[in-house]
Amino acid sequence: MQVHESTTVATPADMRVDGARLWDSLMQLAQIGATEKGGVCRLALTELDRQGRELFIAWAKEIGCTVRIDAIGNIFARRAGLRDDLPPVMTGSHIDTQPTGGKFDGNYGVLAGLEVLRTLAEGNVQTLAPLEVAVWTNEEGSRFVPVMMGSGVFAGAFTLEHALAQRDREGVSVRDALAAIGYAGENEKPHTVGAYFEAHIEQGPVLEAHDKTIGVVQGALGQRWYDVTVQGMEAHAGPTPMELRRDALLVAADLIHVVNRIALDHAPHGRGTVGWLDVHPNSRNVIPGRVTLTVDLRAADDATLTAMDTALRAACSTAGEQAGIAVDVEQVVHFPPQPFAANLVAAVKQGADALGFSSMDVISGAGHDAVYLARVAPAAMIFVPCKDGISHNEIEDARADHLEAGCNVLLQAMLDAAWKLGSANA
């Protein structure tokens, strides 16, 4: 293997990213879909999403990356390695947002990966294994369900055809939306990944509360999502006596309390949320005849998540029987708790220690693309604090020095993985 004399073969050493450049890139991307309150609305596969994608691709090509788009619209920006036959060390996240999203959720992971590649290009530093930054399609699930769609297709959690057939509330399919923005890429078998890292704001208050800079993520909570439909009988609010009513909303209200109690019964990592209600006919003087509510249950281990599922279904059955009405439970999302690769988690911890950053072990309460990537490759995550733990909100905020710190840890971990991957395959 010949190496040009002006090229350095990278090991972690003393390399550092340009924090100001990372921040500037985040602020530039945040202008695409900027909201009045300082957030971002850039829904998946919209014109604004196209503009964000184009900006990322332009930046990646500026530093010599090759760019490939797959059939679900995932973007892979690749920086060649000295052993380009090796599977890449990959990082990434997403740039689609919630309708009232912030500047950092997802975007930080993508642009931290870009900054790692920029730093290497700037120093003319080469890795043994190639490096890639992925931009995953429709992670948020705010326009199309399921969430984490692009990484889910890549990891085989569901089929490409299933994802392409999904429609938004206006009836537009994923297939048509991809074509409309020009991101219906090649239908090819997903490539092998040597290791996957994802940097992300914590989206919770733990790191800030403990005054720690780096969250060493051990794994992610498992999740079960449900659509629960309570079918009663609408009737006139005046003439119908209280004891003769079949009030669907009354039963739904009791179930909301049940969901909260189930989570509290499975502390400390149990989570239970009812985030959406649809009341029919939703009229002031009509007893509600049908209510649909969403339920989100999360836990750190599969036994606990299964117990919570059992408790929810039993409560819905009992509530229906007692009220004399039907309560239907449909599970719409399920992925089990996902531990991350011990060697990559250790690399994140070692990187934080070597750089002098305070850290602590954490569990991710949110779903991330890394959860699906962990099914097909060793994976790990790096968390940095966000102000007051607020995310999925226009006021979402993070400190520039924390973002820089997380990116430097990412740089160290990726270089370490690329070196070890190359050495193991020498």
Secondary structure, 3 states (H helix, E strand, C coil): CCCCCCCEECCCCCCCCCHHHHHHHHHHHHCCCECCCCCECCCCCCHHHHHHHHHHHHHHHHCCCEEEEECCCCEEEEECCCCCCCCCEEEEECCCCCCCECCCCCHHHHHHHHHHHHHHHHCCEECCCCEEEEECCCCCCCCCCCCCHHHHHHHCCCCHHHHHHCECCCCCEHHHHHHHHCCCCECCCCCCCCEEEEEEECCCCHHHHCCCCEEEEEEECEEEEEEEEEECCCEECCCCCHHHCCCHHHHHHHHHHHHHHHHHHCCCCCEEECCCEEEECCCCCEECCEEEEEEEEEECCHHHHHHHHHHHHHHHHHHHHHHCCEEEEEEEEEECCEECCHHHHHHHHHHHHHHCCCEEEEEECCCCHHHHHCCCCCEEEEEECCHHHCCCCCCCCCCHHHHHHHHHHHHHHHHHHHHHHHHHCC
